[in-house]
């Protein structure tokens, strides 16, 4: 599963699930542990995790309304600026 990643920590393995762009549905993740010191790679233990991905339904606290905003520009015919002092 492309939305699952593992990170080895001291004494544990961290599992991260990021289903941001995964289609909604139910997915089953199977995890098998192995003895790294053995020449034969056989599963010591198998676990499964069921992951349910749902679509997020956004709701607003109140009904949306239209507001009219009028913006304009002030017209100046004469503008006086303060004097800049030179040293």
C-alpha positions in Angstrom: 0.0 0.0 0.0 1.5 3.3 -1.1 0.0 5.2 1.8 1.7 3.1 4.5 5.3 3.6 5.6 7.4 1.9 8.3 10.2 3.5 10.4 12.5 1.3 12.5 13.0 2.7 16.0 15.0 1.3 18.8 13.0 -1.7 19.9 9.9 -0.8 17.9 8.6 -0.2 14.4 6.6 3.0 13.8 3.8 2.6 11.3 2.5 5.8 9.5 -0.7 5.8 7.5 -1.3 8.9 5.2 -4.5 8.3 3.3 -4.8 11.9 2.0 -5.2 11.0 -1.7 -6.5 7.4 -1.3 -10.0 6.7 -2.6 -12.6 5.9 0.1 -12.9 2.3 1.0 -11.8 -0.4 3.5 -8.3 -1.7 3.2 -6.6 -4.5 5.0 -2.9 -4.2 5.9 -1.1 -7.5 6.8 2.1 -7.2 8.9 4.4 -10.1 9.2 7.4 -10.2 11.6 10.5 -12.3 10.8 13.6 -13.5 12.7 16.4 -11.5 11.1 19.0 -13.9 12.5 17.5 -17.0 10.8 18.6 -18.3 7.4 15.0 -19.3 6.6 12.6 -16.4 6.2 9.4 -17.6 7.7 6.9 -15.4 9.5 7.0 -15.6 13.2 3.8 -13.7 13.6 1.2 -12.2 11.3 -1.1 -9.3 12.3 -3.7 -7.4 10.3 -5.0 -3.9 10.5 -8.3 -2.8 8.9 -8.0 0.8 7.6 -11.2 2.6 6.7 -10.8 5.7 4.5 -13.8 8.0 4.5 -14.6 11.2 2.6 -14.4 14.3 4.8 -17.7 16.2 4.8 -17.2 19.9 5.6 -20.0 21.8 7.3 -20.3 25.5 7.9 -21.4 26.8 11.3 -24.0 29.0 9.6 -25.6 29.4 6.2 -23.5 31.2 3.6 -24.7 34.6 2.5 -23.9 37.1 -0.3 -22.6 40.5 0.7 -22.1 43.4 -1.6 -19.0 45.4 -1.0 -18.5 48.7 -2.8 -14.9 50.0 -3.2 -13.9 53.3 -4.7 -11.1 55.7 -5.0 -10.9 59.3 -3.7 -10.0 61.9 -6.2 -7.5 64.6 -5.1 -7.0 67.8 -7.1 -4.4 69.2 -4.7 -2.0 67.3 -2.5 0.6 68.8 -0.1 3.4 66.8 1.2 5.5 67.7 4.3 8.9 69.2 3.5 11.9 66.9 3.6 14.8 68.3 5.6 18.3 67.9 4.3 21.3 68.1 6.6 
